[in-house]
Amino acid sequence: MQQLFGELAKQGATGKIVRAADYNIKPGVKSDEGKGDDWPGLRRQLLAADILVIGAPIWLGQPSSIAKRVMERMDAFLDEKDERGRMPSYGKVVIAEIVGNEDGAHHTAAEILSGLIEVGFTVPSGGSTYWVGEAMGSKEYKEFKRPPKIVAKWTQMLASNTAHLARLLKAQQYPGIKGGR
């Protein structure tokens, strides 16, 4: 994530890494699931941003349950449309960053990005960056002194595409439709 955020910073984007695992995100499909739910505060941060990066490990060829919980909570956007039928996520860009030591990076990214397209996010060309080590291997990405050259190059391209699309959508939001609710 730090490498991706570094590349986004070179494109003029600012932001911070928020670990959803550090919060009590209750199950459900509402914007607020009541007492003790940390999602409303995270939701505010997410909607204040122009770019959302979902970072997820691969577990059994799938996105983590935490990534799925974050996506689950954005289901509420389907009922939160403005007068032109736009969900709160319209005009926001999303990308996925996947790591693991087993197969499934493309599947994991597809699940995350497909789900977030459904709730109004826009995916730039490329959409995800990933590293997958040897299946059940002992080396993890964080153990590299430098990212593998091809991963570094692709992360740079994805950051460029993401920042470009975010600037375009910030300048000209999706129009929606009259009477869209």
Phi, psi and omega per residue, in radians:
M1 nan -0.710 -3.137
Q2 -1.087 -0.672 3.110
Q3 -1.136 -0.770 3.123
L4 -1.125 -0.765 3.124
F5 -1.130 -0.581 3.060
G6 -1.103 -0.736 3.107
E7 -1.205 -0.670 3.085
L8 -1.125 -0.654 3.109
A9 -1.089 -0.647 3.087
K10 -1.102 -0.380 3.121
Q11 -1.648 0.080 3.095
G12 1.650 0.032 3.134
A13 -1.498 2.524 3.053
T14 -2.149 2.754 3.124
G15 2.988 -3.045 -3.141
K16 -2.475 2.711 3.099
I17 -1.533 2.229 3.096
V18 -2.111 2.122 3.130
R19 -1.559 1.882 3.131
A20 -1.016 -0.505 3.139
A21 -1.081 -0.357 -3.124
D22 -1.499 0.050 -3.060
Y23 -2.150 2.723 3.054
N24 -1.583 1.630 3.110
I25 -1.749 1.830 -3.085
K26 -1.210 2.686 3.060
P27 -1.210 2.677 3.088
G28 2.443 3.075 -3.093
V29 -2.194 0.501 3.057
K30 -1.967 2.800 3.118
S31 -1.251 -0.342 3.089
D32 -2.522 2.035 -3.137
E33 -1.741 0.377 2.992
G34 1.666 -2.894 -3.038
K35 -0.893 2.274 3.089
G36 1.459 0.007 -3.133
D37 -1.473 2.083 3.134
D38 -1.488 -0.122 -3.071
W39 -1.036 -0.745 -3.101
P40 -0.926 -0.713 3.107
G41 -1.202 -0.721 3.081
L42 -1.138 -0.689 3.122
R43 -1.042 -0.760 3.117
R44 -1.047 -0.774 3.124
Q45 -1.095 -0.778 -3.135
L46 -1.049 -0.803 -3.094
L47 -1.300 -0.302 3.063
A48 -1.386 -0.291 -3.100
A49 -1.575 2.697 3.037
D50 -1.604 -0.390 -3.095
I51 -2.249 2.313 3.037
L52 -2.019 2.236 3.053
V53 -1.956 2.082 3.040
I54 -1.731 1.996 3.067
G55 -1.758 2.294 -3.107
A56 -2.559 2.493 2.965
P57 -1.414 2.907 3.031
I58 -1.704 2.139 3.051
W59 -2.112 2.021 -3.137
L60 0.943 0.669 3.121
G61 1.334 0.189 -3.047
Q62 -2.210 2.808 2.973
P63 -1.132 2.713 3.106
S64 -1.100 2.763 3.110
S65 -1.110 -0.495 3.128
I66 -1.207 -0.765 3.083
A67 -1.057 -0.720 3.129
K68 -1.149 -0.626 3.120
R69 -1.136 -0.746 3.099
V70 -1.040 -0.777 3.120
M71 -1.126 -0.725 3.124
E72 -0.965 -0.758 -3.094
R73 -1.203 -0.457 3.104
M74 -1.344 -0.104 3.019
D75 -0.994 -0.481 3.118
A76 -1.022 -0.466 -3.126
F77 -1.019 -0.494 -3.125
L78 -1.039 -0.491 -3.137
D79 -1.801 0.147 -3.050
E80 -2.044 0.749 -3.078
K81 -1.405 2.611 3.071
D82 -1.450 -3.045 -3.082
E83 -1.116 -0.259 3.107
R84 -1.847 0.214 3.064
G85 1.412 0.233 -3.099
R86 -1.615 2.309 3.052
M87 -1.300 2.811 -3.110
P88 -1.046 -0.333 -3.114
S89 -1.554 -0.084 3.117
Y90 -1.059 2.376 -3.140
G91 1.505 0.014 3.113
K92 -1.839 2.493 -3.080
V93 -1.773 2.453 3.095
V94 -2.238 2.458 3.007
I95 -2.366 2.845 3.128
A96 -2.083 2.487 3.046
E97 -2.179 2.081 -2.991
I98 -2.095 2.390 3.031
V99 -2.366 2.675 3.087
G100 3.040 3.051 3.054
N101 -2.170 0.796 3.049
E102 -2.732 2.889 3.126
D103 -1.100 2.740 3.005
G104 2.173 0.164 -3.107
A105 -1.089 -0.794 -3.131
H106 -1.142 -0.734 3.126
H107 -1.105 -0.785 -3.127
T108 -1.087 -0.812 3.107
A109 -1.091 -0.716 -3.132
A110 -1.094 -0.729 3.115
E111 -1.088 -0.807 -3.111
I112 -1.146 -0.908 -3.052
L113 -1.195 -0.695 3.110
S114 -1.071 -0.780 3.128
G115 -1.087 -0.690 -3.092
L116 -1.373 -0.438 2.982
I117 -1.091 -0.705 -3.125
E118 -1.057 -0.492 3.140
V119 -1.846 0.428 2.910
G120 1.779 -0.085 3.122
F121 -1.314 2.802 3.102
T122 -2.041 2.373 -3.113
V123 -1.852 2.251 3.099
P124 -1.333 2.959 3.065
S125 -0.970 2.275 -3.116
G126 1.723 -0.896 2.986
G127 1.202 -0.541 -3.096
S128 -2.646 2.786 2.985
T129 -2.269 2.587 -3.097
Y130 -2.714 2.837 2.948
W131 -2.435 2.272 3.094
V132 -2.242 2.029 3.116
G133 -1.397 -3.032 3.118
E134 -1.030 2.353 -3.136
A135 -0.916 2.211 -3.132
M136 0.969 0.432 3.127
G137 -1.305 3.029 -3.080
S138 -1.738 -0.201 -3.098
K139 -1.625 2.258 3.096
E140 -1.876 2.747 -3.098
Y141 -0.961 -0.735 -3.088
K142 -1.100 -0.233 -3.138
E143 -1.467 -0.213 3.104
F144 -1.256 2.413 3.045
K145 -1.231 -0.618 3.077
R146 -2.350 2.615 3.094
P147 -1.166 2.605 3.034
P148 -0.948 2.475 -3.026
K149 -0.915 -0.804 -3.093
I150 -1.164 -0.617 3.097
V151 -1.194 -0.761 3.132
A152 -1.056 -0.760 -3.131
K153 -1.128 -0.790 -3.126
W154 -1.167 -0.690 3.109
T155 -1.061 -0.690 3.087
Q156 -1.086 -0.779 3.128
M157 -1.125 -0.774 3.138
L158 -1.086 -0.720 3.103
A159 -1.079 -0.729 3.110
S160 -1.086 -0.834 3.133
N161 -1.088 -0.717 -3.095
T162 -1.155 -0.857 -3.129
A163 -1.116 -0.691 3.119
H164 -1.055 -0.863 -3.131
L165 -1.127 -0.698 3.114
A166 -1.070 -0.708 3.105
R167 -1.111 -0.741 3.137
L168 -1.090 -0.789 -3.118
L169 -1.237 -0.543 3.082
K170 -1.164 -0.679 -3.137
A171 -1.286 -0.570 -3.104
Q172 -2.549 1.711 -3.125
Q173 -1.160 2.716 3.005
Y174 -0.992 2.404 -3.052
P175 -1.316 -0.436 -3.031
G176 1.176 -2.882 3.131
I177 -2.329 2.609 3.112
K178 -1.082 2.325 -3.118
G179 1.164 0.569 -3.045
G180 -1.195 -0.272 -3.118
R181 -1.161 nan nan
